[in-house]
Amino acid sequence: MTKKRKAILIGVNLKNQEDNFEYLMNELEGLALACNIEVVGEIIQNLNYINNPHYLGTGKISQLGELIDYKDANLVIANDELSPSQIRVLEDRLDVRVVDRTMLILDIFAQRARTREAKLQVEVARLQYMLPRLVGQRKYDRQGGGAGLINRGAGETSLELSRRRIEDKIVGLEKELEVLASQRKIQRNRRKKSGIPVVSLVGYTNAGKSTLLNAMVEMYNSSLDKQVFEKDMLFATLETSVRKINLPDNKLFLLTDTVGFVNRLPHHLVKAFRSTLEEVAEADLIIHVVDYSDPKYQKSVDITNKTLEEIGVENTPIIYAFNKGDLTDTIIPHLGEDRVYLSAKKRTGINELIQLISEYIFKDYTQCEMLISYGQEQLVSYFHENANVLATSYEEEGTKLNLECKESDYEKYQPYVISNKIFT
């Protein structure tokens, strides 16, 4: 029977640190829980700089050793990314396995990955992280293939993997990812040619992106099998999901949901998931989902915005969906100029969000009146399927439509336009 993993969290609070240390430590605990690790204690140290040889001071390490014995812990998780020598020294002194924030996030991603692309992306990031750490992987380095850095399955140990073999494996995996990335690019180009707007959900992990996607699918798409997995945990989903949202006025858009962000998201993961995150960079509109019930939600907003900058999002319009408003004192739904306060779980404020989305992505729609001669019923059917037909009348010369259509259709069928103003 596998022994339950019980961890002590450790962190160094630097006096010149820009990040909120308490926020980071709380987040580290959440990451541990997401990895099914029980947190049984915490050791922090206030320093001007991190101790290079062993991360913590010798006195704190002794105190940590006593806490490990008292709590019967078998794992230590550091809030920062540790060097191979720091891990080696701590493991020698403490006689338990030591992992850092990056290793923990990589392990979560390894557990959550379901599609071939996600598994490849996580494996590339894991190997790139492992490469400079070949030296010093000692007695706690269990067998591990692609199952993560804490939960390891059958396979070679990192000591048995030479640097050359790892580099060759990374090259092979990246080539396979390039093929998948090119396929994804082809799909994006097809969507662009279709003229259907693309709206992308982004946000801090566990802000409720998947719940919001499911709420919109439930209300505007009859296929409930199109819903995605949702759960109250960090990084519940990694795969990019694309769903078609059909509005009552015959307008439609594609809604995409991809991996959530987190503080200090390992750069190896950002790099490995770049092709996936390009879905966000090429969207027509971004919905930034925020957990409004979190008292420190502004911190997660800043982190997400910083990550968006890193992946090349510059001029794409952004609207904010302040989610979980039912857990606050805010009256929901509440609509602002570029934001809406809602509850995806309670399905409150979804219509208001759709209203805001429509104002941004359907600006190129034109109201007009067309007269289509009899015998061209296929064109009448086209507009009933692809435009918002407000009124239909049958005249001596043909079928008259009062409608709202795409600017491109307005230009294409200009000969049929008899007025660009709706008569009521």
Residue pairs with C-beta under 8 A, 6 or more apart in sequence:
3 74
4 38
5 36
5 37
5 38
5 74
5 75
5 150
6 37
6 38
6 39
6 40
6 71
6 72
6 73
6 74
6 75
7 32
7 37
7 38
7 39
7 40
7 73
7 74
7 75
7 76
7 77
8 39
8 40
8 41
8 42
8 43
8 64
8 67
8 68
8 71
8 73
8 75
8 76
8 77
9 25
9 28
9 29
9 32
9 39
9 41
9 42
9 43
9 76
9 77
9 79
10 42
10 43
10 44
10 55
10 56
10 64
10 76
10 77
10 78
10 79
11 21
11 24
11 25
11 28
11 42
11 43
11 44
11 45
11 78
11 79
11 80
12 44
12 45
12 46
12 47
12 50
12 51
12 55
12 56
12 79
12 80
13 21
13 44
13 45
13 46
13 47
14 21
14 47
14 48
14 49
14 50
15 46
15 47
15 48
16 48
19 263
19 264
20 296
20 299
21 44
23 263
23 296
23 299
24 79
24 263
24 264
25 42
25 44
25 79
27 262
27 263
28 77
28 79
28 101
28 104
29 39
30 206
30 234
31 101
31 104
31 105
31 108
31 234
31 262
32 39
32 77
32 104
33 39
33 233
33 234
34 108
34 233
34 234
34 235
35 104
35 107
35 108
35 111
35 150
37 75
37 77
37 150
40 71
40 72
40 73
41 67
41 71
41 73
43 56
43 60
43 63
43 64
43 67
45 56
45 57
45 60
47 57
50 80
51 57
52 83
52 86
53 85
53 86
53 89
54 61
54 86
54 89
54 90
54 93
55 78
55 80
55 82
55 86
55 90
56 64
56 90
61 90
61 93
61 94
64 76
64 94
65 93
65 94
67 73
68 76
68 94
68 96
73 96
74 96
74 97
75 96
75 97
75 98
75 99
75 150
76 90
76 94
76 96
76 97
76 98
76 99
77 98
77 99
77 100
77 101
77 104
78 98
78 99
78 100
78 101
79 100
79 101
80 100
80 101
81 100
81 101
81 102
81 264
81 266
82 90
82 98
82 100
84 132
84 133
84 135
84 136
84 137
85 136
87 98
87 99
87 100
87 133
87 136
88 136
88 138
90 98
91 97
91 98
91 138
91 139
91 140
92 138
96 140
97 140
97 150
98 140
99 107
99 149
99 150
101 264
102 129
102 264
102 266
102 268
103 129
103 149
103 150
104 150
105 235
105 262
105 265
105 266
105 269
106 122
106 125
106 126
106 129
106 148
106 149
106 266
106 268
106 269
107 148
107 149
107 150
107 151
108 234
108 235
109 118
109 122
109 125
109 235
109 238
109 269
110 122
110 123
110 126
110 146
110 147
110 148
110 149
110 151
111 148
111 151
112 118
112 235
112 236
112 237
112 238
113 119
113 121
113 122
113 238
114 238
114 239
115 239
116 180
117 177
117 180
117 239
117 276
118 238
118 239
118 276
119 146
120 173
120 176
120 177
120 180
121 177
121 269
121 272
121 273
121 276
122 146
122 238
122 269
122 272
123 146
123 173
124 170
124 173
124 174
124 177
124 268
124 272
125 266
125 268
125 269
125 271
125 272
125 273
126 146
126 148
126 149
126 268
127 166
127 169
127 170
127 173
128 170
128 268
128 271
128 272
129 149
129 266
129 268
130 149
130 158
130 161
130 166
131 163
131 166
131 167
131 170
133 158
134 158
134 159
134 161
134 163
134 166
137 157
137 158
137 159
141 157
141 158
141 159
142 152
142 157
143 152
143 153
143 154
143 155
143 156
143 157
144 152
144 153
144 155
144 156
144 157
144 158
145 152
145 153
145 154
145 155
145 156
146 153
146 155
147 153
147 155
177 272
177 275
180 275
181 275
184 275
184 276
184 278
184 279
185 275
185 278
188 278
188 279
188 282
191 198
191 254
195 406
195 408
196 244
196 252
196 253
196 254
197 253
197 254
197 284
197 285
197 361
197 362
198 253
198 254
198 256
198 279
198 282
198 283
198 284
198 285
199 245
199 253
199 254
199 255
199 256
199 283
199 284
199 285
199 286
199 287
199 357
199 361
200 255
200 256
200 257
200 258
200 279
200 280
200 283
200 285
200 286
200 287
201 209
201 212
201 213
201 255
201 256
201 257
201 258
201 286
201 287
201 289
202 209
202 258
202 261
202 280
202 286
202 287
202 288
202 289
202 304
202 308
203 209
203 260
203 261
203 288
203 289
203 290
203 291
203 300
203 304
204 260
204 261
204 262
204 290
204 291
204 300
204 301
204 303
204 304
205 234
205 235
205 236
205 259
205 260
205 261
205 262
206 232
206 233
206 234
206 235
206 236
206 260
206 291
207 260
207 289
207 290
207 291
207 300
207 323
208 289
208 291
208 323
208 324
208 344
208 345
209 257
209 260
209 289
210 228
210 229
210 230
210 236
210 237
210 241
210 257
211 230
211 323
211 344
211 345
212 287
212 289
212 321
212 323
212 344
212 350
212 353
213 227
213 228
213 241
213 243
213 255
213 257
214 227
214 228
214 230
214 344
215 344
215 345
215 347
215 350
216 243
216 245
216 255
216 350
216 353
216 354
217 223
217 224
217 226
217 227
217 243
217 245
217 255
218 224
218 227
218 347
219 347
219 350
219 351
220 245
220 246
220 247
220 354
221 243
221 244
221 245
221 246
226 243
228 237
228 241
228 243
228 257
229 236
229 237
230 236
230 237
234 260
234 262
235 259
235 260
235 262
237 257
237 259
238 259
239 258
240 256
240 257
240 258
240 259
240 276
240 279
241 256
241 257
241 258
242 254
242 255
242 256
242 279
243 254
243 255
243 256
243 257
244 252
244 253
244 254
244 255
245 252
245 253
245 254
245 255
245 354
246 252
247 253
247 354
247 358
249 388
249 404
250 384
250 385
250 386
250 387
250 388
250 389
251 358
251 362
251 365
251 388
253 284
253 357
253 361
256 279
256 280
256 283
258 276
258 277
258 279
258 280
259 273
259 276
259 277
261 303
261 304
261 307
262 303
263 299
263 303
265 307
270 277
270 307
270 310
270 311
274 311
277 311
278 311
280 286
280 308
280 311
280 313
281 311
281 312
281 313
281 316
283 316
284 316
284 361
285 316
285 317
285 318
285 319
285 357
285 360
285 361
286 308
286 313
286 316
286 317
286 318
286 319
287 318
287 319
287 320
287 321
287 353
287 357
288 301
288 304
288 305
288 318
288 319
288 320
288 321
289 321
289 323
290 297
290 300
290 301
290 320
290 321
290 322
290 323
291 297
291 300
291 323
291 324
292 322
292 323
292 324
292 325
292 327
292 328
292 330
292 341
293 324
293 325
293 327
293 328
294 300
297 322
301 320
317 360
318 338
319 338
319 339
319 340
319 356
319 357
319 360
320 338
320 339
320 340
321 339
321 340
321 342
321 344
321 353
322 330
322 339
322 340
322 341
322 342
323 342
323 343
323 344
324 343
324 344
324 345
325 332
325 333
325 334
325 341
325 342
325 343
325 348
325 349
326 332
326 343
326 345
326 346
326 348
327 343
330 341
331 341
332 341
332 342
332 343
332 348
332 349
333 340
333 341
333 342
333 348
333 349
333 351
333 352
334 340
334 341
334 349
334 352
335 341
335 352
335 355
335 356
338 356
339 356
340 349
340 352
340 353
340 356
341 349
342 348
342 349
342 350
342 352
342 353
343 349
344 350
364 406
364 407
364 408
365 388
365 404
365 405
365 406
365 407
366 404
366 405
366 406
366 407
366 410
366 420
367 402
367 403
367 404
367 420
367 421
367 422
368 403
368 405
368 410
368 417
368 419
368 420
368 421
368 422
369 400
369 401
369 402
369 403
369 417
369 418
369 419
369 420
369 421
369 422
369 423
370 383
370 400
370 401
370 403
370 413
370 416
370 417
370 418
371 395
371 397
371 398
371 399
371 400
371 401
371 416
371 418
372 379
372 380
372 398
372 399
372 400
372 401
372 416
373 397
373 398
374 398
374 399
376 398
379 413
379 416
380 399
380 401
383 389
383 401
383 403
383 405
383 409
386 405
386 406
386 409
387 403
387 404
387 405
387 406
387 409
388 403
388 404
388 405
389 401
389 402
389 403
390 402
390 403
390 404
390 422
391 401
391 402
392 399
392 400
392 401
392 402
393 399
393 400
394 400
400 418
402 422
402 423
410 417
410 420
